[in-house]
Amino acid sequence: MINLVICGGSGTRLWPLSRNLMPKQFAKLINNKSLFQLVLERNSAFCNDFYIISNVDHFFLAHDQMDASGLNKRTIKDTRYMLEPVGRNTAPAIALACLTLKDDDMVLVSPSDHLIKNHDAYEKAVARAAELAEDGNIVVFGVKPTHVETGYGYIEVDGEDVISFTEKPDAKTAEDYLENGTYYWNSGMFCFKAGRFLEELQKYAPEIYDGCKAALENTANSQYIRIGLEDMLKIPEDSIDYSVIEKCNCLKVVLSDLGWSDVGSFDSLSTELINDENNNLIISNKYVATIDVQDTIVVDTDDALLICKKGSSQKVKDVVQKIKRDKPELANIHMTAYRPWGTYTVLENTYGYKIKRIEVKPGKKLSLQRHMHRSEHWIVVSGTATVTVGDKTTMVRPNESTYIKMGELHRLANEGKIPLIVIEAQVGEYTGEDDIIRSEDDYDRG
């Protein structure tokens, strides 16, 4: 069985933990593991192949967390990636992957940002789903609703038969479904043979099918498939629920108590983490003291603080929209940013200068680049840096430094066996991250 792990979504309702460049599926939320890593762990019991569908900007996060997941080297080595320059929702994402598989390949589609706690029930549900899919069905996983929810799809069931499927009903309809007892939430997980899904997609959403097929004609079928931006934008945007699931006649459902949560808000996350004696969820790296405060969510990161009452955390996404207008960097990136070559942490940022701690992984290098508004000093703390400035390349060792003038081409590389740690001091009237002009880049960034 091949596990398609869908890594889309920005997780805006979990800001400031989740950012555009570190969405919730990659944040270490549960026992110092990411939801993405938990998906890999539980599905490794019955999936012999993984196929990661990710935004191009998140590829290195997925790759690094796959590497750190503890799965055997063969699994990591053979994992395939479908890299999208921009998201077009779940139907195109799944279709692009299935078009590169054999028609008889059994596929388990898993969102990368959901939590499942009842692993025994889950394994039994997947086994039954595979049996139903073997007979040519598209199988959905139903979850018994616990409250009125307008953000999920609802499945009306009769045993394993699907009577109807309704995507995101209004509050009154969702309340009726909850009281009825024959309606279940659609968990967003699916099981089918690749060819069967493509048949149904071609029947009910031919524009998506044709667009995905055309996009793949401009790529090579390899372990890493990267779709071009123009090709991706030509594919109609739609979910698998609207384009196929609501319309097809080969639908079956597996019902089970999975201990499932989409961890879509701090209210849902609070049920998975320890709360204090006053039912406050406090997430912070520092000691936080509260007085006469209860039923509150406090999330403190290095650059942002969120405080809201429990029951109101769905409104966080509205706050994020305001942040994107007023201070977009806070919605985009943490103080520690993850890059294909390693990480950097902003230690101080004020007008006229910025100070960073840069860590470059062994064998990795930054792009060959220049800046129009700042000069830079690099001081090596640990490891040995290979520094290119203009047409000159030198080795810089601990407690040594180098200087890069504004506008000068330069590159930092780690050719050693241990991480390279550098303190970077930027000096200039503008030190924004968009002041980078790349001439060469191992990671195909513009």
Residue pairs with C-beta under 8 A, 6 or more apart in sequence:
1 46
1 47
1 48
1 49
1 106
1 107
1 108
1 126
1 130
2 47
2 48
2 49
2 50
2 51
2 101
2 105
2 106
2 107
2 108
2 194
3 39
3 43
3 47
3 49
3 50
3 51
3 107
3 108
3 110
4 51
4 53
4 94
4 97
4 98
4 107
4 108
4 109
4 110
5 36
5 39
5 40
5 43
5 50
5 51
5 52
5 53
5 110
5 112
6 53
6 90
6 93
6 94
6 109
6 110
6 111
6 112
7 23
7 25
7 36
7 52
7 53
7 54
7 55
7 58
7 62
7 112
8 53
8 54
8 55
8 84
8 87
8 89
8 90
8 93
9 23
9 24
9 25
9 111
9 113
10 18
10 20
10 23
11 18
11 23
11 24
11 25
11 27
11 113
12 18
12 316
12 317
12 320
12 331
13 264
13 265
13 266
13 313
13 314
13 316
13 317
14 24
14 27
14 263
14 264
14 265
14 266
14 269
14 316
15 304
15 306
15 316
15 317
15 319
15 320
15 323
15 331
16 299
16 301
16 303
16 304
16 305
16 306
16 330
16 334
17 24
17 27
17 29
17 283
17 299
17 301
18 24
18 27
19 330
19 331
19 332
19 333
19 334
20 331
20 332
20 333
21 57
21 58
21 332
21 333
21 334
21 337
21 338
22 61
22 333
22 334
22 337
22 338
23 58
23 113
24 35
24 113
24 263
25 34
25 35
25 36
25 112
25 113
26 34
26 36
26 58
26 61
26 62
26 65
27 34
27 35
28 34
29 35
29 263
29 269
29 272
30 38
30 115
30 272
30 273
33 41
34 65
35 112
35 113
35 114
35 115
35 263
36 62
36 65
36 112
36 113
37 65
37 68
37 69
38 115
38 116
39 110
39 111
39 112
39 114
40 50
40 66
40 69
40 71
41 69
41 70
42 116
42 119
42 122
43 50
43 108
43 110
44 71
44 75
45 119
45 123
46 123
46 126
46 127
47 108
48 75
49 75
49 78
49 79
49 80
50 66
50 75
50 79
50 80
51 79
51 80
51 81
51 82
51 97
51 101
52 62
52 66
52 79
52 80
52 81
52 82
53 81
53 82
53 84
53 93
53 94
53 96
53 97
54 62
54 81
54 82
54 83
54 84
55 83
55 84
55 85
55 86
55 87
56 83
56 84
56 85
56 226
59 81
59 83
59 340
60 338
60 339
60 340
60 443
61 338
62 81
63 81
64 338
66 76
66 79
67 76
69 76
78 223
79 223
80 97
80 100
80 223
80 224
80 225
81 223
81 224
81 225
82 93
82 96
82 97
82 100
82 225
82 227
83 224
83 225
83 226
83 227
84 93
84 96
84 227
84 232
85 226
85 227
85 228
85 229
85 232
86 229
86 232
86 233
87 93
88 232
88 235
88 236
88 237
88 238
89 237
89 238
89 239
90 239
90 240
90 241
91 201
91 205
91 208
91 238
91 239
91 240
91 242
91 243
91 244
92 208
92 211
92 212
92 232
92 235
92 236
92 237
92 238
94 109
94 190
94 197
94 240
95 197
95 198
95 201
95 208
95 209
95 212
96 212
96 215
96 216
96 225
96 227
97 107
98 107
98 194
98 195
98 197
98 198
99 198
99 212
99 213
99 216
100 216
100 221
100 225
101 107
101 194
102 194
102 195
103 193
103 194
103 195
103 196
103 198
104 193
104 194
104 195
105 193
105 194
105 195
106 130
106 133
106 134
106 191
106 192
106 193
107 190
107 191
107 192
107 193
107 194
107 197
108 126
108 129
108 130
108 189
108 190
108 191
109 189
109 190
109 191
109 240
110 189
111 188
111 189
111 262
113 262
113 263
114 187
114 188
114 189
114 260
114 261
114 262
114 263
115 259
115 260
115 261
115 262
115 263
115 272
116 122
116 258
116 259
116 260
117 258
117 259
117 260
118 256
118 257
118 258
118 259
121 256
121 257
121 258
121 259
122 256
122 258
124 256
125 141
125 254
125 256
125 258
126 191
128 254
129 139
129 141
129 191
129 254
130 191
132 139
132 160
132 191
132 252
132 254
133 139
133 191
133 192
133 193
133 196
134 193
136 193
136 196
136 250
137 192
137 196
137 250
137 251
137 252
138 190
138 191
138 192
138 196
138 197
138 200
138 244
138 245
138 248
138 250
138 251
138 252
139 190
139 191
139 192
139 251
139 252
139 253
139 254
140 155
140 162
140 165
140 186
140 187
140 189
140 190
140 245
140 251
140 252
140 253
140 254
141 186
141 187
141 189
141 190
141 191
141 253
141 254
141 256
141 258
142 155
142 157
142 184
142 185
142 186
142 187
142 253
142 254
142 255
142 256
143 184
143 185
143 186
143 187
143 258
143 260
144 184
144 185
144 255
144 257
145 152
145 154
145 177
145 178
145 183
145 184
145 185
147 178
148 171
148 174
148 175
148 178
149 174
149 185
150 168
150 169
150 170
150 171
150 174
151 168
151 264
152 168
152 185
152 186
152 262
153 165
153 166
153 167
153 168
153 185
153 186
153 241
153 245
154 165
154 166
154 167
154 169
154 174
154 177
154 183
154 184
154 185
154 186
155 162
155 164
155 165
155 183
155 184
155 185
155 186
155 253
156 162
156 163
156 164
156 165
156 166
156 177
156 182
156 183
157 163
157 182
157 183
157 184
157 253
157 255
158 182
160 252
160 253
160 254
160 255
161 252
161 253
162 251
162 252
162 253
163 182
165 186
165 241
165 245
165 246
165 251
166 173
166 177
166 246
167 186
167 239
167 241
167 242
167 246
169 177
177 183
184 253
184 255
186 241
186 245
187 258
187 260
188 262
190 240
190 245
191 254
196 250
197 244
198 209
200 244
200 247
200 248
200 250
201 208
201 209
201 243
201 244
202 209
203 248
204 243
204 244
204 247
204 248
205 236
205 238
205 243
205 244
207 236
208 235
208 236
208 238
208 243
211 234
211 235
211 236
212 235
214 231
214 234
215 227
215 228
215 231
215 232
215 234
215 235
216 225
216 227
218 228
218 231
219 225
219 226
219 227
219 228
226 444
245 251
261 268
261 271
261 272
262 268
263 269
263 272
265 313
265 314
265 316
266 281
266 297
266 299
266 308
266 310
266 313
266 316
267 297
267 310
267 311
267 313
267 314
269 281
270 281
270 297
270 310
273 281
273 283
275 281
276 282
276 290
278 290
278 293
278 294
278 295
278 296
279 294
279 295
279 310
280 290
280 293
280 294
280 295
280 296
280 297
280 298
281 296
281 297
281 298
281 310
282 288
282 290
282 298
282 300
283 298
283 299
283 300
284 298
284 299
284 300
285 300
285 302
286 300
288 298
288 300
290 296
290 298
295 309
295 310
295 311
296 307
296 308
296 309
296 310
297 306
297 307
297 308
297 309
297 310
297 313
298 305
298 306
298 307
299 305
299 306
300 306
301 334
301 335
302 334
302 335
302 336
303 330
303 334
303 335
304 330
306 316
306 319
308 315
308 316
320 331
323 330
323 331
324 331
329 433
333 433
335 345
335 346
336 343
336 344
336 345
336 346
337 343
337 344
337 345
339 366
340 364
340 442
340 443
341 360
341 361
341 364
341 365
341 366
341 442
341 443
342 358
342 359
342 360
342 361
342 364
342 414
342 419
342 420
343 358
343 359
344 356
344 357
344 358
344 359
344 424
345 356
345 357
346 354
346 355
346 356
347 355
347 356
347 357
347 423
348 354
348 355
349 355
349 431
351 429
352 427
352 428
352 429
353 425
353 426
353 427
353 428
353 431
354 425
354 426
354 431
355 423
355 424
355 425
355 426
356 423
356 424
356 426
357 421
357 422
357 423
357 424
358 412
358 420
358 421
358 422
358 423
358 424
359 419
359 420
359 421
359 422
360 366
360 383
360 385
360 412
360 413
360 414
360 419
360 420
360 422
361 414
361 419
362 414
362 416
362 417
362 418
362 419
362 420
363 414
363 415
364 413
364 414
364 442
365 386
365 411
365 412
365 413
365 414
365 442
366 411
366 412
366 413
367 411
367 436
367 438
367 439
367 440
367 441
367 442
367 443
367 445
368 388
368 409
368 410
368 411
368 438
368 439
368 440
368 441
369 409
369 410
369 411
369 436
369 437
369 438
369 439
370 407
370 408
370 409
370 410
370 437
370 439
371 406
371 407
371 428
371 435
371 436
371 437
372 406
372 407
372 435
372 437
373 406
373 428
373 429
373 430
373 431
373 435
374 406
374 426
374 427
374 428
374 429
374 430
374 431
374 435
375 403
375 404
375 405
375 406
375 426
375 427
375 428
376 403
376 404
376 410
376 424
376 425
376 426
376 427
377 401
377 402
377 403
377 404
377 424
377 425
377 427
378 385
378 387
378 396
378 401
378 402
378 403
378 404
378 412
378 422
378 423
378 424
379 399
379 400
379 401
379 422
379 423
379 424
379 425
380 396
380 397
380 398
380 399
380 400
380 401
380 420
380 421
380 422
381 398
381 421
381 422
381 423
382 398
382 418
382 419
382 420
382 421
383 398
383 414
383 416
383 418
383 419
383 420
383 421
384 395
384 396
384 397
384 398
384 414
384 415
384 416
384 420
385 395
385 396
385 397
385 402
385 412
385 413
385 414
385 420
385 422
386 393
386 394
386 395
386 396
386 412
386 413
386 414
386 415
387 393
387 394
387 395
387 396
387 402
387 410
387 411
387 412
387 413
388 409
388 410
388 411
388 413
389 402
389 404
389 408
389 409
389 410
390 408
390 409
390 410
394 402
396 402
404 410
406 428
409 439
411 440
412 420
412 422
414 420
438 445
438 446
